[in-house]
Amino acid sequence: MPEPRITISSNSTTCLQRFEFPLNGQTFTAIGIN
């Protein structure tokens, strides 16, 4: 059984989620890796 690997695809939409929501009149951006 091969060892698990963490890979990041060139297509950011497949592995990254970008959250944007207003916070006290400013835009707060959080980037998470799934």
Chimera marker file (.cmm) of the C-alpha trace (Angstrom):
<marker_set name="trace">
<marker id="1" x="0.000" y="0.000" z="0.000" r="1" g="1" b="0" radius="0.5"/>
<marker id="2" x="1.585" y="3.290" z="-1.104" r="1" g="1" b="0" radius="0.5"/>
<marker id="3" x="2.179" y="6.043" z="1.395" r="1" g="1" b="0" radius="0.5"/>
<marker id="4" x="-0.440" y="8.795" z="1.414" r="1" g="1" b="0" radius="0.5"/>
<marker id="5" x="0.680" y="11.950" z="-0.309" r="1" g="1" b="0" radius="0.5"/>
<marker id="6" x="-0.661" y="15.483" z="-0.173" r="1" g="1" b="0" radius="0.5"/>
<marker id="7" x="-0.704" y="17.054" z="-3.593" r="1" g="1" b="0" radius="0.5"/>
<marker id="8" x="-1.781" y="20.496" z="-4.713" r="1" g="1" b="0" radius="0.5"/>
<marker id="9" x="-3.385" y="20.635" z="-8.123" r="1" g="1" b="0" radius="0.5"/>
<marker id="10" x="-2.548" y="23.383" z="-10.576" r="1" g="1" b="0" radius="0.5"/>
<marker id="11" x="-6.278" y="24.079" z="-10.676" r="1" g="1" b="0" radius="0.5"/>
<marker id="12" x="-6.861" y="25.943" z="-7.429" r="1" g="1" b="0" radius="0.5"/>
<marker id="13" x="-10.628" y="25.395" z="-7.602" r="1" g="1" b="0" radius="0.5"/>
<marker id="14" x="-10.215" y="21.672" z="-7.060" r="1" g="1" b="0" radius="0.5"/>
<marker id="15" x="-8.250" y="21.804" z="-3.828" r="1" g="1" b="0" radius="0.5"/>
<marker id="16" x="-8.711" y="25.313" z="-2.486" r="1" g="1" b="0" radius="0.5"/>
<marker id="17" x="-11.753" y="27.039" z="-1.103" r="1" g="1" b="0" radius="0.5"/>
<marker id="18" x="-11.848" y="30.792" z="-0.852" r="1" g="1" b="0" radius="0.5"/>
<marker id="19" x="-14.257" y="32.384" z="1.589" r="1" g="1" b="0" radius="0.5"/>
<marker id="20" x="-15.094" y="36.067" z="1.514" r="1" g="1" b="0" radius="0.5"/>
<marker id="21" x="-17.510" y="37.806" z="3.852" r="1" g="1" b="0" radius="0.5"/>
<marker id="22" x="-17.894" y="41.371" z="5.097" r="1" g="1" b="0" radius="0.5"/>
<marker id="23" x="-16.462" y="41.995" z="8.553" r="1" g="1" b="0" radius="0.5"/>
<marker id="24" x="-16.989" y="45.396" z="10.141" r="1" g="1" b="0" radius="0.5"/>
<marker id="25" x="-17.198" y="47.008" z="6.710" r="1" g="1" b="0" radius="0.5"/>
<marker id="26" x="-14.069" y="45.218" z="5.528" r="1" g="1" b="0" radius="0.5"/>
<marker id="27" x="-13.678" y="42.134" z="3.405" r="1" g="1" b="0" radius="0.5"/>
<marker id="28" x="-12.220" y="39.214" z="5.328" r="1" g="1" b="0" radius="0.5"/>
<marker id="29" x="-10.657" y="36.520" z="3.188" r="1" g="1" b="0" radius="0.5"/>
<marker id="30" x="-9.915" y="33.018" z="4.429" r="1" g="1" b="0" radius="0.5"/>
<marker id="31" x="-8.216" y="30.410" z="2.278" r="1" g="1" b="0" radius="0.5"/>
<marker id="32" x="-8.380" y="26.768" z="3.269" r="1" g="1" b="0" radius="0.5"/>
<marker id="33" x="-7.022" y="23.590" z="1.753" r="1" g="1" b="0" radius="0.5"/>
<marker id="34" x="-9.366" y="20.627" z="1.503" r="1" g="1" b="0" radius="0.5"/>
<link id1="1" id2="2" r="1" g="1" b="0" radius="0.2"/>
<link id1="2" id2="3" r="1" g="1" b="0" radius="0.2"/>
<link id1="3" id2="4" r="1" g="1" b="0" radius="0.2"/>
<link id1="4" id2="5" r="1" g="1" b="0" radius="0.2"/>
<link id1="5" id2="6" r="1" g="1" b="0" radius="0.2"/>
<link id1="6" id2="7" r="1" g="1" b="0" radius="0.2"/>
<link id1="7" id2="8" r="1" g="1" b="0" radius="0.2"/>
<link id1="8" id2="9" r="1" g="1" b="0" radius="0.2"/>
<link id1="9" id2="10" r="1" g="1" b="0" radius="0.2"/>
<link id1="10" id2="11" r="1" g="1" b="0" radius="0.2"/>
<link id1="11" id2="12" r="1" g="1" b="0" radius="0.2"/>
<link id1="12" id2="13" r="1" g="1" b="0" radius="0.2"/>
<link id1="13" id2="14" r="1" g="1" b="0" radius="0.2"/>
<link id1="14" id2="15" r="1" g="1" b="0" radius="0.2"/>
<link id1="15" id2="16" r="1" g="1" b="0" radius="0.2"/>
<link id1="16" id2="17" r="1" g="1" b="0" radius="0.2"/>
<link id1="17" id2="18" r="1" g="1" b="0" radius="0.2"/>
<link id1="18" id2="19" r="1" g="1" b="0" radius="0.2"/>
<link id1="19" id2="20" r="1" g="1" b="0" radius="0.2"/>
<link id1="20" id2="21" r="1" g="1" b="0" radius="0.2"/>
<link id1="21" id2="22" r="1" g="1" b="0" radius="0.2"/>
<link id1="22" id2="23" r="1" g="1" b="0" radius="0.2"/>
<link id1="23" id2="24" r="1" g="1" b="0" radius="0.2"/>
<link id1="24" id2="25" r="1" g="1" b="0" radius="0.2"/>
<link id1="25" id2="26" r="1" g="1" b="0" radius="0.2"/>
<link id1="26" id2="27" r="1" g="1" b="0" radius="0.2"/>
<link id1="27" id2="28" r="1" g="1" b="0" radius="0.2"/>
<link id1="28" id2="29" r="1" g="1" b="0" radius="0.2"/>
<link id1="29" id2="30" r="1" g="1" b="0" radius="0.2"/>
<link id1="30" id2="31" r="1" g="1" b="0" radius="0.2"/>
<link id1="31" id2="32" r="1" g="1" b="0" radius="0.2"/>
<link id1="32" id2="33" r="1" g="1" b="0" radius="0.2"/>
<link id1="33" id2="34" r="1" g="1" b="0" radius="0.2"/>
</marker_set>
